[in-house]
Amino acid sequence: MGSVNIENDQATAINISTINSLTLAELFSKVGEPDKYWTGVGQRDEGEQFVDIVLLAPTKGYAAELVSDIKAGSDQVEIKANTPVFRVTYFSPAMYEKLLETSILIDKPASKRSPLQDWPGYGSIPVK
């Protein structure tokens, strides 16, 4: 499942919903590791919290979204090689800055988003 974003008759981004059928190790073996990441906490209808993590590779032209359940009050999440990937968005690196201002790469609007962080690699990352 997926979608294509089009502007002026040209594809600007291709979203592929992998819905956890792809792991980070599999993704990284194909496209390399990201440079930046973003996290945001959300809440499901049942009241349970989750963290949305978007890994960004501006020069490689991809964004990968991970969704992980977290316990209330937790301030970090563990990222491992076998962490499942929820969605991958491919885009032209020349379009990165423009797309980053939209909600195409990261669902949350740019004006309401926390800053991007440098990707530290596998391990614990803070939840914001």
BAVO-323241 format. One record per atom (N, C-alpha, C): x negated, y, z negated. Coordinates in steps of 0.2 Angstrom, whole numbers, plus 5000, padded with zeros to 4 digits. Example, Ala and Ser with C-alpha at 12.3 -4.5 7.8 and 13.67 -1.06 7.14 Angstrom:
2
493449724961 493849784961 493449844961 493649894965 493249954964 493650004961 
***
This chain:
128
499649945000 500050005000 499550065000 499850125003 499450185003 499750235007 499450295008 499650345011 499150385015 499350425019 498850465023 499050545022 498650585020 498750655020 498550685026 499050725029 498850755036 498950835035 498550865038 498550945039 498350965046 498751005049 498651025056 498450965060 498950915060 498850855064 498150815063 497850825058 497250795056 497250765049 497050695049 497050665042 496550695038 496750715032 496250745027 496050695021 496450645020 496350595015 496750535016 496450475015 496750415015 496750385008 497350365006 497450334999 497650265000 497250224996 497450154996 497550124989 498150104988 498350084981 498050014980 497549994977 497349934976 497649894970 497949934966 498349914960 497949854956 497349874955 496949834950 496749764954 496749764960 496449704964 495749704966 495449764964 494749774965 494449794959 493849774958 493449794952 492949854954 492649884949 492149934950 491549914953 491349854951 490749824954 490849804961 491449784963 491549774970 491549834974 491849894971 491949954975 491249984975 490849984970 490150014970 489749974975 489749914976 489349874980 489549894988 490049924989 490249944996 490150014997 490250064992 490150134993 489650174988 489350134984 488950164979 489250194973 488950214968 489150244962 489350324963 489850344959 490050414960 489550464956 489650524957 489250574954 489650614948 490250614949 490650654944 491250604941 491550624936 492150594934 492650644930 493250634930 493750664926 494150624922 494450644916 494850604912 495450644910 496050614909 496650644907 497050594903 497350614898 497750564894 498450574896 498850524897 499550524898 499950484893 500650484894 501050444889 501550414894 501650344892 502250314896 502850324892 503450304895 504050314893 504150284886 503850224885 503850184879 503450224873 503050274875 502650304870 501950284869 501750234873 501050214873 500650264877 500050274875 499650314879 499150274884 498950314889 498450284894 497950344896 497450324898 496950374901 496850364908 496950414912 496850414919 496150444920 495750404924 495050414925 494950424933 494650474935 494550484942 493750484943 493450444947 492750444949 492750474955 492250524956 492250564962 491550564965 491450554972 490850544975 490950594981 490750664980 490850714985 490450704992 489850684991 489450674997 489650605001 489950554997 490050495000 490850495003 491250535000 491850545003 492350495000 492350484993 492850444990 492950464983 493650454981 493850454974 494150394972 493950364966 494250304963 494650314957 495250294956 495650304950 495750244946 495550254940 495650194935 496150214930 496650164928 497150184923 497050134917 496950154911 496750104906 497150124900 497450074896 497850084890 497350104885 497550154880 497150164874 497550174868 497250164863 497650164856 497650234854 498250254851 498350324849 497750344844 497550404846 496950434842 496250414844 496250364849 495550344852 495250404856 494650414855 494250464858 493750444864 493750374865 493350354871 493650294874 493450274880 493650214883 492950184886 492950114887 492450084889 492550064897 492050084901 492050074908 491550014909 491749964912 491349904913 491349884921 490849844923 490849814930 491549784932 491849754927 492449714929 493149764928 493049824927 493549874926 493949874932 494649864932 495049864938 495149934941 495149944948 495250004951 495950004953 496350064952 497050074953 497150094960 496750144962 496750174969 496150204971 496050204978 495450234981 495650284986 495350344986 495550394991 494850404995 494950395002 494350415006 494550485009 493950525010 494050585013 493450615016 493450665020 492850685024 492450725018 491850715017 491450755012 491550835013 491650855020 491650925021 492350955018 492850915017 493450935014 493450925007 492950905003 492950894996 493250954992 492951014993 493051074989 493851094990 494051094996 494751104998 495251054994 495050994995 495450934992 495450944984 494950964981 494850964974 495351014971 495551064975 496051114973 496751094973 496851034976 497551014977 497650954972 498150914972 498250854968 498150794972 497750794978 497650734982 497150694979 496550714976 496050674973 496250664966 496450714962 496650704955 497350724955 497850684952 498550694952 498750764948 498350774944 498450834940 498250904944 498650954944 498551014948 497851044945 497451074950 496851104948 496851154942 497351194942 497451244937 497551214930 497751154929 497851124923 497451064921 496851064924 496451004924 495751024920 495550974916 494950984912 494350984917 493751004915 493151004920 492950934921 492650934927 492250874929 491650864925 491450794924 490850784920 490450744924 489750744923 489350694926 489450624925 489450584930 489550514929 488950484925 489050454919 488450424915 488350354917 488750314921 488650244922 489150204918 489050144918 489450104914 489350114906 489850104902 489850114895 490450154893 490350184887 490950224884 490850294887 491450324888 491550394890 492050424886 492050484884 492450524880 493150534884 493650524880 494350534883 494550614881 494750644886 494950714885 495650724886 
***
